[in-house]
Amino acid sequence: MTGLVHLKTCLNEIEAHIVKGALGAYGVAAVVRQGDGKSINNLSIQGDLIGFTILVEAAEVETAKEILQRLEDESKTTDRSKP
C-alpha cells in the first residue's frame, strides 16, 4: 500500500480491528497503526491513550467514509430489542 491517509482514530484496538474488518468486507484495504507515543505539555503519552489510527489508500478515503457512515446509520436504525 502506498499513499496512506488517516481515516479514523479509534479508542482501542478492538474497535480498530472491527473497523478494519468492516472496510475489508466492502473491499477497502485498511491498516491499523497504534499511537507511537506523543508529548503533550511535556507529558509523555503512550499507545492506548492515543488510540489506534485507521489508514486507507488516498484514492479510497471517500469510499471508506461512506461505508463507515452507512454502517453507523444502519446501527442506529436497527431495533436491538427484538430477538
C-alpha positions as CSV (number, residue, x, y, z in Angstrom):
1,M,0.0,0.0,0.0
2,T,1.2,3.5,-0.8
3,G,-0.3,6.9,-0.3
4,L,-2.0,6.0,3.0
5,V,-4.1,8.7,4.7
6,H,-5.8,9.0,8.1
7,L,-9.4,7.8,8.1
8,K,-10.3,7.5,11.7
9,T,-8.9,7.2,15.2
10,C,-10.3,4.5,17.4
11,L,-10.2,4.4,21.2
12,N,-8.9,0.9,21.4
13,E,-7.5,-2.0,19.4
14,I,-10.8,-3.9,19.3
15,E,-12.7,-1.1,17.8
16,A,-9.8,-0.5,15.3
17,H,-9.9,-4.1,14.1
18,I,-13.7,-4.1,13.8
19,V,-13.5,-1.0,11.6
20,K,-10.7,-2.6,9.5
21,G,-12.7,-5.8,9.1
22,A,-15.9,-3.9,8.1
23,L,-13.9,-2.0,5.5
24,G,-12.3,-5.2,4.2
25,A,-15.7,-6.8,3.8
26,Y,-16.5,-4.0,1.3
27,G,-13.2,-4.4,-0.5
28,V,-11.4,-1.4,1.1
29,A,-8.0,-2.4,2.5
30,A,-7.0,-0.7,5.7
31,V,-4.1,-0.6,8.1
32,V,-4.3,-0.2,11.9
33,R,-1.5,1.8,13.4
34,Q,-1.0,2.1,17.2
35,G,-0.1,5.5,18.5
36,D,3.7,5.8,18.9
37,G,3.6,8.0,21.9
38,K,3.5,11.7,21.9
39,S,4.4,14.5,24.2
40,I,1.6,16.9,25.2
41,N,2.6,19.8,27.6
42,N,5.7,17.8,28.5
43,L,3.7,14.7,29.5
44,S,4.6,11.5,27.7
45,I,1.6,9.6,26.5
46,Q,1.9,6.0,25.1
47,G,-0.2,3.7,22.9
48,D,-3.6,3.1,24.3
49,L,-4.0,6.6,25.5
50,I,-3.5,8.0,22.0
51,G,-5.6,5.4,20.3
52,F,-5.3,3.4,17.1
53,T,-5.3,5.1,13.7
54,I,-7.0,3.6,10.7
55,L,-5.2,4.3,7.4
56,V,-6.5,3.7,3.9
57,E,-5.3,4.5,0.4
58,A,-5.9,8.1,-0.5
59,A,-7.9,7.0,-3.6
60,E,-10.3,5.1,-1.3
61,V,-10.8,7.5,1.6
62,E,-14.2,8.8,0.4
63,T,-15.5,5.3,-0.2
64,A,-14.3,4.3,3.2
65,K,-16.0,7.3,4.8
66,E,-19.3,6.4,3.0
67,I,-19.0,2.8,4.2
68,L,-18.5,3.8,7.8
69,Q,-21.3,6.3,7.7
70,R,-23.7,3.8,6.2
71,L,-22.8,1.2,8.9
72,E,-23.3,3.8,11.6
73,D,-26.7,4.8,10.2
74,E,-27.7,1.2,10.0
75,S,-26.7,0.5,13.6
76,K,-28.8,3.5,14.7
77,T,-31.9,2.2,12.9
78,T,-31.6,-1.4,14.0
79,D,-34.1,-2.4,16.7
80,R,-31.9,-4.4,19.1
81,S,-34.8,-5.1,21.5
82,K,-36.3,-7.7,19.1
83,P,-35.0,-11.3,19.3
